[in-house]
């Protein structure tokens, strides 16, 4: 299984729009370090047999897929319906054309309902031939149950993201927890035994909707994954500072980082 970090930035990316010269607001991040350039958070999970699952369709999706040379996958999992995780949904049309069929969209029922409310045309039945618009087929999934996606075992679990919930993903020994500030007790059970955990860490100081560094380290001490990779990072999270200050086993993601992991169990 290969996991590609397509993007690891916060809702505004790094740099944010603005800055004294109009070329972006970098905050504490050094603009000379290319790994501080972060598009909106998303990952792609690819199995050895070619099955692929995208997680979220943020506004940078087209550029992310082109940068990684990716045009084919069969499914999307949505973690929640905030704009930085769904606004690139129309780019799925190019993938529809590449695989010549609709994609399946998985997620919590309320998340899929909200996305369908905003992008109803994408969920209308496909009338072949061809794809003049993006086509997704909604498939709601329950939390806490092992389910089959592309023939492999996945588990979705509930997280708290400020005023709303979000969805964490467990796939074999890998887990992904973007946009999370609190983990309910049951989530720790779902994360037990995870080897590699990609987790939200927006900034160093406390935040109302996103995990911050101290909280992530507390979670790490409890869950004890071998490797923790920080994502959804804002302009406070400078690459060089993190390399110098993060404890062993904790590291920042960067756009384009790939992780080679064992395939999860077949479903």
LOMAR-250819 format. One record per residue (C-alpha): x negated, y negated, z negated; residue in three letters. Coordinates in steps of 0.001 Angstrom, whole numbers, plus 500000, padded with zeros to 6 digits. Example, Ala and Ser with C-alpha at 12.3 -4.5 7.8 and 13.67 -1.06 7.14 Angstrom:
residues 2
487700504500492200ALA 486330501060492860SER 
end
This chain:
residues 267
500000500000500000UNK 498730496546500892UNK 500080493436499193UNK 499344490138500931UNK 499707486887499014UNK 501248484753501753UNK 501510481734499470UNK 500807481036495802UNK 501850477403495318UNK 504627475774493354UNK 507803474314494811UNK 505959471342496349UNK 502812473242497326UNK 499263471983496830UNK 498607469275497755UNK 501988467710497164UNK 503194465090499606UNK 501930461603498784UNK 498566460530497460UNK 496897457129497738UNK 495973457727501385UNK 499044459722502374UNK 496998462907502729UNK 498393464590499644UNK 498424464492495852UNK 495909467076494603UNK 496178466474490856UNK 493285468268489127UNK 492553470398492217UNK 489408469742494237UNK 490473469148497861UNK 487082470427499062UNK 487910473928497755UNK 490015475673500407UNK 491542478054497860UNK 493227475060496201UNK 495347474624499359UNK 498537476509498462UNK 501721477085500417UNK 504981478088498734UNK 504954481444496933UNK 505702484624498859UNK 504209488099499301UNK 504424490923501827UNK 504289494568500713UNK 503182496979503459UNK 503067500756503123UNK 500581503032504846UNK 503274504231507280UNK 503952500651508426UNK 507079499966506374UNK 507083496346505238UNK 509011494315502663UNK 508789490527502469UNK 509517488809499159UNK 511252485449499722UNK 511438483253502817UNK 510021479909501756UNK 509702476812503956UNK 506118477748504931UNK 507035481222506208UNK 506260480667509892UNK 502779479307509191UNK 502122482045506628UNK 502994484893508994UNK 500995483375511843UNK 497976482877509575UNK 498008486557508604UNK 498886487938512033UNK 502144489465510791UNK 505266489763512939UNK 506932493014511856UNK 508603494148508647UNK 512015495627507955UNK 513376494075504756UNK 513386491020502505UNK 513804490886498732UNK 515034487566497343UNK 513959486658493821UNK 516339483685493496UNK 517973481014495639UNK 515839477923495021UNK 514911476114498230UNK 511189476857497986UNK 512050480562498185UNK 514754480592500867UNK 514415477512503116UNK 512412479347505803UNK 515097481980506296UNK 515715481066509950UNK 512158482191510803UNK 513439485759510393UNK 514709485421513961UNK 511180485997515272UNK 510906489175513220UNK 514331490322514459UNK 513017489980517985UNK 509768491798517173UNK 511531494856515709UNK 514710494497517825UNK 517145494908514967UNK 518577493101511940UNK 516653493056508672UNK 518117494070505321UNK 518174491432502570UNK 518003492830499036UNK 518500491043495739UNK 520902490415492893UNK 524501490026494075UNK 524810486426492875UNK 521562485454494601UNK 522635486935497923UNK 526065485311497596UNK 524453481899497118UNK 522167482386500114UNK 525104483534502251UNK 526995480422501201UNK 524205478186502502UNK 523261480207505587UNK 526485481974506535UNK 525577482221510225UNK 522600484476509470UNK 524816487076507807UNK 527407487312510575UNK 527477490697512337UNK 524918491107515085UNK 526231491236518638UNK 523532492811520823UNK 521583492463522967UNK 518913490045521802UNK 518622487600518921UNK 519591483991519591UNK 519791483556515789UNK 518335485245512729UNK 520314488252511478UNK 520211489644507944UNK 522415492303506377UNK 522992491703502653UNK 522469494657500325UNK 522935493719496647UNK 521008495775494109UNK 521472496263490361UNK 518813495403487828UNK 516961498169486035UNK 517596501038488440UNK 515131502660490821UNK 516315502108494380UNK 515129503054497850UNK 513829500307500141UNK 512312501465503417UNK 512099504946501923UNK 510067503893498876UNK 510943503433495233UNK 511445499886493958UNK 512881498535490715UNK 514273495022490243UNK 514427493504486771UNK 515916490323485368UNK 513825487335484283UNK 514628483875482891UNK 513736480851485028UNK 514922477853483035UNK 518603477235483756UNK 518899480226486090UNK 517685483790486296UNK 515192485269488715UNK 514218488750489826UNK 511012490595489027UNK 509882493494491192UNK 508164496760490232UNK 506773498937493020UNK 504653501828491816UNK 501809500458489702UNK 502317496929491074UNK 504643494217489759UNK 505547490710490923UNK 507011488065488607UNK 507306484673490239UNK 509372481810488796UNK 509663483090485245UNK 509430481346481889UNK 510814484066479610UNK 510947487849479859UNK 513847489615478140UNK 512869492575476006UNK 514038495077478614UNK 511658493568481177UNK 508664494537479056UNK 509838498131479295UNK 510017497878483077UNK 506476496459483123UNK 505025499179480912UNK 502088500918482567UNK 501731498403485396UNK 498187498192486781UNK 498298494991488869UNK 500671492151487977UNK 501088488992490049UNK 502754486466487744UNK 503915482841487698UNK 501516480398486032UNK 502478476906487139UNK 500234474871484862UNK 498171474854481680UNK 500744473087479490UNK 504229474362478534UNK 506984473999481126UNK 510759474447480858UNK 511161476767483856UNK 507745478290484584UNK 505199480276482616UNK 502043478443481631UNK 498592479804480931UNK 498900480510477200UNK 502201482328477714UNK 500806484461480539UNK 497880485467478341UNK 500294486432475550UNK 502245488588478005UNK 499003490102479268UNK 498024491107475728UNK 501360492868475274UNK 501711494545478682UNK 497976495248479135UNK 497743495481482915UNK 494277496089484306UNK 494526493069486584UNK 496582489870486279UNK 496771487550489291UNK 498246484070488840UNK 500677482654491397UNK 503136479763491819UNK 500349477434490719UNK 500735473666490708UNK 498175470865491147UNK 496988471262487542UNK 495411474644488362UNK 492012474002489936UNK 490267477035491418UNK 486813476311489956UNK 488242475566486510UNK 490116478866486507UNK 487076480820487690UNK 485073479346484815UNK 487705479621482070UNK 490036482562482667UNK 489317485714480651UNK 488153488914482277UNK 490974490660484116UNK 492848487424484867UNK 492281485583488149UNK 493955483051490444UNK 495558484093493700UNK 494881482288496939UNK 496782482169500196UNK 495731485215502202UNK 494487487340499298UNK 495129491053499972UNK 495415493824497395UNK 494865497473498326UNK 496926499678496018UNK 498322503236495970UNK 501646503733497752UNK 504622503942495356UNK 506641507172495102UNK 508831508027498065UNK 512533507602497322UNK 
end
